[in-house]
Amino acid sequence: MSLRVVSSVFSGIYRIPNLHETHSLLRSIFFIHGNKPACIGRRRLILYSSYSDQSRGSVGAAADVSSSLLDDEFLSSVTAVREADEALEMISDRFGSNRGGIVEIDDCRSIIFAAVSRGNVELALSIFYAMRASFDLGGSEMDRWRWPRPDVEVYTMLVNGLAASLRVSDSLRIITDICRVGISPAEEVPFGKVVRCPSCLIAIAVAQPQHGVQIVSCANCRYQYELFSGDITSIESEELGKDIPLWEKGLRLIQINKEKVISSVHSIVVQTPSGTARTHRFATETAELPAQEGERVTIASAAPPNVYRQVGPFKFTPKAPNLYPGEPMSLTKHKDGRESFLLRPPSKDGDKSLQPSFLIPLLAVLATGDAASGIIDPSLPQLLSVAAVTSLAIGATFYSFVLPQLNQLPERTVDVVGIKQQLLSQYDVLQRRIRDLKETTEKEVWMLARMCQLENKILAVGEPAYRTRRTRVKKVREALENSIKGKIELIDSYARISSMIEIEVEMDSDVLAAEAVNNTENIAQQIEQVMELENLEEKWKLQAEANDEAERLISSQP
């Protein structure tokens, strides 16, 4: 299984490291001097022509064409249009429609900077999304002009420029786009939402939009879980009273009853993309709803009763200990990735095993039994007590230590998914880091926009007394711009590695599944062909027997 991550983004050397190098790479990225940007090797894209062979002469001519793009008059004409296609058409008209190439990245920066400076934000955004949608197809479409891929400088210029133009919402949208490499705004096939194991809290699977019910195994705890993904069609909640009985407080004080305090009980109906609906009832520690109606969620539950491992005459359900089969354990929202841990809801009649109304009669019956057995034989109560305590100890040991180990899956069966779950765990850490950096960057964008607005107010007032304050505002603005640039570089680095992990995971699962489907179809076709041959042979055999019988009848006639 070739689940490996390419580390060429940072080294500039295109090779595939092993898993140990992948862990070292991620550790080096996670702990880079706080928020200091990582060193990223950048290649300067040049504009080249495919009109003739890519010789030195053509490259030199293309370089001359590239430098002429920076002409102020032509730049002013380009920044007057509204769409990226119009700007690209002007470039094509100027340098010839019968030739093509890639616009140089420096010229793209100049056009975007001039467009933002002149208030033509629509053109800057249009060029940015056109650059995001542009991919290097290896020279197969070099008969036309196209935009290059954006780099960190383009990202930083747009984010800071839009914030300075007080277009904060557009600037925040650019930050969201940076968090995902190579994905267009109209993308409908996301990688999916990573779901963590509710017991050991490591990533175990990916819930994609088309998924409904999945049975997954955790390589760490070696238990199986059922993932039920879908949209919430209805939800009912009931807030319980917070008054705890005195006897229960006493049991909690002496740590006999270690269950968490339940605040609310929820009952939700989740419908999968295939139309299957199921009701899940669970409790939470707070009155806050874990999700709302219409949201897509994934509920991780203990292994259902129909999932078991048979060892001889015995059947072992690979579920986590102290749980009922199919009991909900956690809920993950696909919108923001927030995870809520679920508790077992109380029964309608309550837990009678620890209530005084149940314990006192039980103790009275046991005491009466001891007294009666003492009349028959004075040593009998002691023997009964020892036998009862021994039985309880053996039962507790079996259910607490022996049975959970028997329910675990063998190590050899989970080694296959172990490497994939390691990659998913790294992916989960990267996504959390990206989310934290994104939140911090968004706050700094708002601060930068406020500093720019404050500077505009100072300029509008025009009083000489505000010169010192304007200098202070400029220093704060420059510091914010540098900080935003560093965070954008980190986000871009993390997003690239996340995309690499997505490629490895999907190559291992989706591609193999597609190949398996093709192999299955080929096998089915071969089986059909063999069956057709068998039918033909049977027909030939019957025909031969009929011919033989006809010949015998003819020969038997006088």
C-alpha positions as CSV (number, residue, x, y, z in Angstrom):
1,M,0.0,0.0,0.0
2,S,1.7,3.2,-1.2
3,L,0.2,5.7,1.2
4,R,3.0,8.3,1.2
5,V,3.1,12.1,1.1
6,V,5.2,14.0,-1.3
7,S,7.5,16.6,0.4
8,S,8.7,18.3,-2.7
9,V,6.7,21.5,-1.8
10,F,9.4,22.6,0.7
11,S,12.5,20.9,-0.7
12,G,12.0,21.6,-4.4
13,I,13.1,18.0,-5.2
14,Y,10.3,15.9,-6.6
15,R,10.6,12.6,-4.9
16,I,8.3,10.5,-2.7
17,P,9.6,10.0,0.9
18,N,8.7,7.1,3.2
19,L,6.3,7.3,6.1
20,H,9.1,8.2,8.6
21,E,10.1,11.1,6.4
22,T,6.5,12.2,6.2
23,H,6.2,12.3,10.0
24,S,9.5,14.3,10.2
25,L,8.2,16.7,7.6
26,L,5.0,17.3,9.4
27,R,6.7,17.8,12.7
28,S,9.1,20.3,11.2
29,I,6.1,22.2,9.7
30,F,4.0,22.2,12.9
31,F,6.7,23.7,15.1
32,I,8.2,26.3,12.8
33,H,9.2,29.1,15.3
34,G,5.7,30.0,16.2
35,N,4.0,31.7,13.3
36,K,7.2,32.3,11.3
37,P,6.6,31.5,7.6
38,A,8.1,28.3,6.2
39,C,10.7,28.5,3.6
40,I,9.0,27.6,0.3
41,G,10.9,27.2,-2.9
42,R,9.3,29.4,-5.6
43,R,9.8,29.1,-9.3
44,R,9.4,32.2,-11.4
45,L,7.0,31.4,-14.2
46,I,7.9,33.0,-17.5
47,L,5.6,33.7,-20.5
48,Y,6.5,31.5,-23.4
49,S,5.1,30.9,-26.8
50,S,4.0,27.7,-28.4
51,Y,3.8,29.1,-31.9
52,S,7.0,27.4,-32.8
53,D,9.4,25.0,-31.1
54,Q,10.3,26.0,-27.6
55,S,13.9,27.0,-28.5
56,R,16.1,29.6,-27.0
57,G,15.0,32.1,-29.6
58,S,11.3,31.7,-28.9
59,V,11.9,31.9,-25.2
60,G,13.9,35.1,-25.6
61,A,11.2,36.6,-27.8
62,A,8.6,35.6,-25.2
63,A,10.6,37.3,-22.5
64,D,10.5,40.5,-24.6
65,V,6.8,40.2,-25.0
66,S,6.5,39.7,-21.2
67,S,8.4,42.8,-20.4
68,S,6.2,44.8,-22.7
69,L,3.2,43.9,-20.7
70,L,4.3,46.3,-18.0
71,D,3.7,49.3,-20.3
72,D,1.7,51.9,-18.4
73,E,-0.6,52.6,-21.3
74,F,-1.4,49.0,-22.0
75,L,-1.7,48.3,-18.2
76,S,-4.2,51.1,-18.0
77,S,-6.3,49.7,-20.8
78,V,-6.3,46.2,-19.3
79,T,-7.4,47.4,-15.9
80,A,-10.4,49.2,-17.4
81,V,-12.2,45.9,-18.3
82,R,-14.3,43.9,-15.8
83,E,-13.6,40.3,-16.6
84,A,-10.5,38.2,-16.8
85,D,-11.5,36.8,-20.2
86,E,-11.6,40.4,-21.6
87,A,-8.1,41.1,-20.2
88,L,-6.8,37.9,-21.7
89,E,-8.4,38.8,-25.1
90,M,-6.6,42.1,-25.0
91,I,-3.3,40.3,-24.4
92,S,-4.1,37.9,-27.2
93,D,-4.9,40.8,-29.6
94,R,-1.7,42.7,-28.8
95,F,0.6,39.7,-29.2
96,G,-1.2,37.8,-31.9
97,S,-4.2,35.5,-31.7
98,N,-2.3,32.8,-33.6
99,R,0.1,32.2,-30.8
100,G,-0.4,31.3,-27.2
101,G,1.4,31.1,-23.9
102,I,1.2,31.6,-20.1
103,V,1.0,35.2,-18.8
104,E,4.0,35.8,-16.6
105,I,3.2,35.8,-12.8
106,D,4.8,39.2,-12.3
107,D,2.6,40.7,-14.9
108,C,-0.5,39.2,-13.2
109,R,0.6,40.8,-10.0
110,S,1.0,44.1,-11.7
111,I,-2.5,43.9,-13.3
112,I,-4.1,42.8,-10.0
113,F,-2.3,45.5,-8.0
114,A,-3.3,48.2,-10.6
115,A,-6.9,47.0,-10.7
116,V,-7.3,47.1,-6.9
117,S,-5.5,50.5,-6.7
118,R,-7.9,51.9,-9.3
119,G,-11.0,50.5,-7.5
120,N,-11.7,47.8,-10.1
121,V,-12.0,45.0,-7.6
122,E,-14.2,42.9,-9.9
123,L,-11.4,42.5,-12.4
124,A,-8.9,41.5,-9.7
125,L,-11.2,38.9,-8.3
126,S,-12.1,37.6,-11.8
127,I,-8.4,37.2,-12.6
128,F,-7.7,35.5,-9.3
129,Y,-10.4,32.9,-9.8
130,A,-9.3,32.4,-13.4
131,M,-5.8,31.7,-12.1
132,R,-7.2,29.3,-9.6
133,A,-9.0,27.4,-12.4
134,S,-5.9,27.3,-14.6
135,F,-3.9,24.1,-14.6
136,D,-0.7,23.1,-16.4
137,L,-1.8,20.4,-18.8
138,G,1.7,19.7,-20.1
139,G,1.6,21.8,-23.3
140,S,-1.5,20.2,-24.8
141,E,-3.4,23.5,-24.9
142,M,-0.7,26.0,-25.7
143,D,-2.4,27.4,-28.8
144,R,-4.2,30.0,-26.6
145,W,-3.3,32.4,-23.8
146,R,-4.1,31.4,-20.3
147,W,-3.3,32.6,-16.7
148,P,-0.7,31.0,-14.5
149,R,-1.4,29.5,-11.1
150,P,-1.5,32.0,-8.2
151,D,1.3,32.1,-5.7
152,V,1.6,33.4,-2.1
153,E,2.5,36.9,-3.3
154,V,-0.8,37.1,-5.3
155,Y,-2.7,35.8,-2.2
156,T,-1.1,38.4,0.1
157,M,-1.6,41.2,-2.4
158,L,-5.3,40.5,-2.8
159,V,-6.0,39.9,0.9
160,N,-4.2,43.1,2.0
161,G,-5.4,45.1,-0.9
162,L,-9.1,44.2,-0.4
163,A,-8.8,44.9,3.3
164,A,-7.2,48.3,2.5
165,S,-10.1,49.0,0.1
166,L,-12.5,48.1,2.9
167,R,-13.8,45.0,1.0
168,V,-13.5,42.8,4.1
169,S,-16.0,40.1,3.0
170,D,-14.1,39.6,-0.3
171,S,-10.8,39.5,1.6
172,L,-12.2,36.8,3.9
173,R,-13.4,34.8,1.0
174,I,-9.9,34.8,-0.5
175,I,-8.6,33.4,2.8
176,T,-11.2,30.6,2.7
177,D,-10.1,29.8,-0.9
178,I,-6.4,29.7,0.2
179,C,-7.2,26.9,2.7
180,R,-8.1,24.6,-0.2
181,V,-5.6,24.0,-3.1
182,G,-6.9,23.7,-6.6
183,I,-10.6,23.8,-5.8
184,S,-12.9,26.1,-7.7
185,P,-15.8,28.0,-6.0
186,A,-18.4,25.7,-7.7
187,E,-16.7,22.5,-6.5
188,E,-19.3,19.8,-5.6
189,V,-17.0,16.8,-4.9
190,P,-15.2,17.7,-1.6
191,F,-12.8,15.3,0.1
192,G,-15.2,14.8,2.9
193,K,-15.2,15.3,6.7
194,V,-12.7,13.4,8.8
195,V,-14.4,11.5,11.6
196,R,-12.5,10.6,14.8
197,C,-12.8,7.5,16.9
198,P,-15.1,8.3,19.8
199,S,-12.9,6.1,22.2
200,C,-9.3,7.0,21.4
201,L,-9.9,10.3,19.4
202,I,-7.9,9.5,16.3
203,A,-9.1,9.9,12.8
204,I,-10.5,6.7,11.5
205,A,-12.5,7.4,8.3
206,V,-13.7,10.1,5.9
207,A,-17.5,10.7,5.5
208,Q,-18.1,11.9,2.0
209,P,-21.3,13.4,0.6
210,Q,-22.5,10.2,-0.9
211,H,-21.9,8.1,2.1
212,G,-24.6,6.8,4.4
213,V,-23.8,3.9,6.6
214,Q,-20.2,2.7,7.1
215,I,-18.7,0.1,9.4
216,V,-15.1,1.2,10.2
217,S,-12.3,-0.3,12.3
218,C,-10.0,1.6,14.6
219,A,-6.3,0.5,14.3
220,N,-5.6,1.9,17.8
221,C,-8.3,0.4,20.0
222,R,-9.2,-2.4,17.6
223,Y,-12.9,-1.9,17.9
224,Q,-15.5,-1.3,15.2
225,Y,-17.9,1.6,14.9
226,E,-20.9,2.4,12.8
227,L,-20.9,5.8,11.1
228,F,-24.3,7.0,10.1
229,S,-24.1,10.1,7.9
230,G,-27.0,12.2,6.6
231,D,-29.1,15.3,7.1
232,I,-31.2,15.9,10.2
233,T,-34.9,15.9,9.3
234,S,-36.3,16.5,12.8
235,I,-35.0,17.0,16.3
236,E,-36.7,17.0,19.7
237,S,-35.0,18.0,22.9
238,E,-36.0,17.8,26.5
239,E,-34.1,19.6,29.2
240,L,-34.0,17.7,32.5
241,G,-34.2,19.1,35.9
242,K,-30.9,19.9,37.5
243,D,-31.9,18.9,41.0
244,I,-29.9,15.8,42.0
245,P,-31.3,13.6,44.8
246,L,-29.5,13.5,48.1
247,W,-28.7,9.8,47.8
248,E,-27.2,10.3,44.4
249,K,-25.0,13.1,45.6
250,G,-23.7,10.8,48.3
251,L,-22.9,8.1,45.8
252,R,-21.1,10.7,43.7
253,L,-19.2,11.9,46.7
254,I,-17.8,8.4,47.5
255,Q,-17.3,7.8,43.7
256,I,-19.6,4.9,43.4
257,N,-21.7,6.6,40.7
258,K,-19.2,8.1,38.3
259,E,-21.7,8.9,35.5
260,K,-21.7,12.5,34.1
261,V,-24.5,14.8,34.9
262,I,-27.1,14.8,32.1
263,S,-28.6,18.2,31.2
264,S,-30.7,17.4,28.1
265,V,-32.0,14.4,26.1
266,H,-32.3,14.7,22.4
267,S,-34.0,12.6,19.8
268,I,-33.0,13.3,16.2
269,V,-33.9,11.7,12.9
270,V,-31.1,11.4,10.3
271,Q,-31.7,10.6,6.7
272,T,-28.9,9.3,4.5
273,P,-28.5,10.3,0.8
274,S,-30.1,6.9,-0.2
275,G,-33.2,7.8,1.7
276,T,-32.7,5.5,4.8
277,A,-33.8,7.3,8.0
278,R,-33.0,6.4,11.6
279,T,-33.8,7.8,15.0
280,H,-31.0,8.4,17.4
281,R,-31.7,9.1,21.1
282,F,-28.9,10.4,23.3
283,A,-28.1,12.8,26.1
284,T,-25.7,15.7,26.5
285,E,-24.1,17.5,29.5
286,T,-25.3,20.9,28.4
287,A,-28.7,22.2,27.1
288,E,-27.0,23.3,23.8
289,L,-28.1,21.5,20.7
290,P,-25.3,19.5,19.1
291,A,-26.7,20.2,15.6
292,Q,-29.8,21.8,14.0
293,E,-32.4,20.6,11.6
294,G,-31.1,20.5,8.0
295,E,-27.5,20.1,8.8
296,R,-25.4,17.2,7.6
297,V,-23.9,15.2,10.5
298,T,-22.2,11.9,11.1
299,I,-23.1,9.9,14.2
300,A,-20.5,7.4,15.4
301,S,-22.1,4.5,17.3
302,A,-20.9,1.3,18.9
303,A,-20.8,-1.7,16.6
304,P,-24.4,-3.0,15.9
305,P,-25.4,-6.5,16.9
306,N,-25.3,-7.8,13.3
307,V,-21.5,-7.1,13.2
308,Y,-19.6,-9.8,15.0
309,R,-16.5,-12.0,14.8
310,Q,-17.1,-15.7,15.1
311,V,-14.5,-17.8,16.8
312,G,-15.7,-21.4,16.7
313,P,-19.1,-21.6,18.4
314,F,-18.7,-18.2,20.0
315,K,-19.6,-14.8,18.5
316,F,-17.8,-11.7,19.7
317,T,-19.1,-8.2,18.9
318,P,-16.2,-5.8,18.3
319,K,-17.7,-2.9,20.3
320,A,-16.1,-0.7,22.8
321,P,-16.6,-1.8,26.5
322,N,-19.5,-0.7,28.7
323,L,-21.6,0.2,25.7
324,Y,-24.8,-1.3,24.2
325,P,-24.7,-2.4,20.6
326,G,-25.5,0.6,18.3
327,E,-25.3,3.1,21.2
328,P,-24.5,6.6,19.9
329,M,-21.1,7.9,21.1
330,S,-20.3,11.1,19.2
331,L,-21.7,13.5,16.6
332,T,-19.6,15.4,14.0
333,K,-21.0,18.4,12.1
334,H,-19.9,18.6,8.5
335,K,-20.3,22.3,8.4
336,D,-17.6,23.3,10.8
337,G,-16.2,19.9,11.9
338,R,-17.3,20.5,15.5
339,E,-17.5,17.2,17.5
340,S,-19.9,16.5,20.4
341,F,-19.6,13.6,22.7
342,L,-22.9,11.8,23.5
343,L,-24.1,10.2,26.7
344,R,-26.4,7.4,27.4
345,P,-29.9,8.8,28.0
346,P,-31.7,7.8,31.2
347,S,-34.5,5.4,31.0
348,K,-38.1,6.7,31.5
349,D,-38.3,5.0,34.9
350,G,-34.8,6.0,35.9
351,D,-32.0,3.8,37.2
352,K,-33.6,1.7,39.9
353,S,-30.5,-0.3,40.7
354,L,-29.0,2.5,42.9
355,Q,-32.3,4.0,44.3
356,P,-33.0,3.5,48.0
357,S,-36.4,2.1,47.2
358,F,-34.6,-0.8,45.5
359,L,-31.5,-1.2,47.7
360,I,-33.3,-1.3,51.1
361,P,-35.7,-4.1,50.2
362,L,-32.8,-6.1,48.6
363,L,-30.7,-5.8,51.7
364,A,-33.6,-6.8,53.8
365,V,-34.2,-9.9,51.7
366,L,-30.5,-10.8,51.9
367,A,-30.4,-10.3,55.7
368,T,-33.6,-12.4,56.1
369,G,-32.0,-15.2,54.0
370,D,-28.8,-15.1,56.1
371,A,-30.9,-15.4,59.3
372,A,-32.9,-18.3,57.9
373,S,-29.8,-20.1,56.7
374,G,-28.2,-19.6,60.1
375,I,-30.9,-21.5,61.8
376,I,-30.3,-24.5,59.5
377,D,-26.5,-24.3,59.7
378,P,-24.5,-21.6,61.5
379,S,-21.6,-21.8,58.9
380,L,-23.9,-21.6,55.9
381,P,-24.4,-17.8,55.8
382,Q,-20.6,-17.4,55.7
383,L,-20.2,-19.9,52.9
384,L,-23.0,-18.2,50.9
385,S,-21.4,-14.8,51.4
386,V,-18.0,-16.0,50.3
387,A,-19.6,-17.7,47.2
388,A,-21.5,-14.6,46.3
389,V,-18.5,-12.3,46.7
390,T,-16.4,-14.7,44.6
391,S,-19.0,-14.9,41.9
392,L,-19.3,-11.2,41.7
393,A,-15.5,-10.8,41.6
394,I,-15.2,-13.3,38.8
395,G,-18.0,-11.8,36.8
396,A,-16.6,-8.3,37.2
397,T,-13.2,-9.4,36.1
398,F,-14.6,-11.2,33.1
399,Y,-16.8,-8.4,31.9
400,S,-14.2,-5.7,32.7
401,F,-11.0,-7.3,31.4
402,V,-11.5,-10.6,29.7
403,L,-14.5,-9.8,27.5
404,P,-13.2,-6.5,26.1
405,Q,-10.0,-8.2,25.0
406,L,-12.0,-11.0,23.4
407,N,-14.1,-8.4,21.5
408,Q,-11.1,-6.7,20.1
409,L,-10.2,-7.4,16.5
410,P,-6.9,-9.2,15.7
411,E,-4.0,-7.0,15.0
412,R,-3.4,-8.4,11.5
413,T,-6.9,-7.3,10.5
414,V,-6.4,-3.7,11.4
415,D,-2.8,-3.3,10.1
416,V,-4.2,-2.7,6.6
417,V,-6.1,0.5,7.7
418,G,-3.4,1.6,10.1
419,I,-1.3,3.5,7.6
420,K,-4.4,5.2,6.1
421,Q,-5.5,6.3,9.6
422,Q,-2.1,7.7,10.3
423,L,-2.4,9.8,7.3
424,L,-5.9,10.9,8.2
425,S,-4.6,11.8,11.7
426,Q,-2.0,14.0,10.2
427,Y,-4.6,15.5,7.9
428,D,-6.8,16.2,10.9
429,V,-4.0,18.0,12.7
430,L,-3.3,20.0,9.5
431,Q,-6.9,21.0,9.1
432,R,-7.1,22.1,12.8
433,R,-4.0,24.2,12.4
434,I,-5.4,25.7,9.2
435,R,-8.6,26.5,11.0
436,D,-6.8,28.2,13.8
437,L,-4.6,30.2,11.4
438,K,-7.6,31.2,9.4
439,E,-9.4,32.5,12.4
440,T,-6.4,34.5,13.5
441,T,-5.9,35.9,10.0
442,E,-9.5,36.9,9.7
443,K,-9.2,38.9,12.9
444,E,-6.1,40.6,11.6
445,V,-7.8,41.4,8.4
446,W,-10.6,43.2,10.3
447,M,-7.9,45.1,12.3
448,L,-6.1,46.1,9.1
449,A,-9.4,47.3,7.6
450,R,-10.0,49.4,10.7
451,M,-6.5,50.9,10.5
452,C,-7.0,51.8,6.9
453,Q,-10.4,53.4,7.7
454,L,-8.7,55.3,10.6
455,E,-6.0,56.5,8.2
456,N,-8.7,57.7,5.8
457,K,-10.4,59.6,8.6
458,I,-7.1,61.3,9.5
459,L,-6.4,62.2,5.9
460,A,-10.0,63.6,5.6
461,V,-9.6,65.8,8.6
462,G,-6.2,67.1,7.3
463,E,-5.1,68.6,10.6
464,P,-1.2,68.8,11.1
465,A,-1.6,67.6,14.7
466,Y,-2.6,64.1,13.4
467,R,0.7,63.5,11.6
468,T,2.2,61.7,14.5
469,R,-0.9,59.5,15.0
470,R,-0.9,58.8,11.3
471,T,2.7,57.6,11.5
472,R,1.7,55.3,14.4
473,V,-1.2,54.0,12.3
474,K,1.1,53.3,9.4
475,K,3.5,51.3,11.6
476,V,0.6,49.2,12.9
477,R,-0.7,48.7,9.4
478,E,2.7,47.5,8.1
479,A,3.0,45.1,11.0
480,L,-0.4,43.7,10.3
481,E,0.4,43.3,6.6
482,N,3.6,41.4,7.4
483,S,1.8,39.2,9.9
484,I,-1.0,38.4,7.5
485,K,1.6,37.5,4.8
486,G,3.4,35.1,7.2
487,K,0.1,33.4,8.1
488,I,-0.9,33.1,4.5
489,E,2.4,31.4,3.7
490,L,1.7,28.9,6.5
491,I,-1.8,28.3,5.4
492,D,-0.7,27.7,1.8
493,S,2.0,25.2,3.0
494,Y,-0.5,23.3,5.1
495,A,-3.1,23.3,2.4
496,R,-0.6,21.8,-0.1
497,I,0.3,19.0,2.2
498,S,-3.3,18.4,3.0
499,S,-4.0,18.0,-0.7
500,M,-1.1,15.5,-1.0
501,I,-2.7,13.4,1.8
502,E,-6.1,13.6,0.1
503,I,-4.5,12.3,-3.1
504,E,-2.8,9.4,-1.3
505,V,-6.0,8.5,0.6
506,E,-8.2,8.7,-2.4
507,M,-5.7,6.8,-4.6
508,D,-5.8,4.0,-2.0
509,S,-9.5,3.9,-1.6
510,D,-11.4,5.3,-4.6
511,V,-9.0,4.3,-7.3
512,L,-8.7,0.8,-5.9
513,A,-12.4,0.5,-5.6
514,A,-12.9,1.6,-9.2
515,E,-10.3,-0.9,-10.3
516,A,-12.0,-3.6,-8.3
517,V,-15.3,-2.7,-10.0
518,N,-13.7,-2.9,-13.4
519,N,-12.1,-6.2,-12.5
520,T,-15.4,-7.5,-11.2
521,E,-17.1,-6.5,-14.4
522,N,-14.4,-8.2,-16.5
523,I,-14.7,-11.3,-14.4
524,A,-18.5,-11.2,-14.8
525,Q,-18.1,-10.9,-18.5
526,Q,-15.8,-13.8,-18.6
527,I,-18.2,-15.9,-16.6
528,E,-21.0,-15.0,-19.0
529,Q,-18.9,-16.0,-21.9
530,V,-18.0,-19.3,-20.3
531,M,-21.7,-19.9,-19.5
532,E,-22.6,-19.2,-23.1
533,L,-20.0,-21.6,-24.3
534,E,-21.4,-24.2,-21.9
535,N,-24.9,-23.6,-23.2
536,L,-23.6,-24.0,-26.8
537,E,-21.8,-27.2,-25.9
538,E,-25.0,-28.5,-24.3
539,K,-27.0,-27.6,-27.4
540,W,-24.4,-29.3,-29.6
541,K,-24.5,-32.4,-27.4
542,L,-28.3,-32.5,-27.6
543,Q,-28.2,-32.0,-31.3
544,A,-25.6,-34.7,-31.7
545,E,-27.7,-37.1,-29.6
546,A,-30.7,-36.3,-31.7
547,N,-28.8,-36.9,-34.9
548,D,-27.5,-40.2,-33.6
549,E,-31.0,-41.2,-32.6
550,A,-32.3,-40.2,-36.0
551,E,-29.6,-42.2,-37.7
552,R,-30.4,-45.3,-35.6
553,L,-34.1,-45.0,-36.5
554,I,-33.3,-44.7,-40.1
555,S,-30.8,-47.6,-40.1
556,S,-33.3,-49.8,-38.2
557,Q,-36.0,-49.4,-40.8
558,P,-36.1,-52.2,-43.5
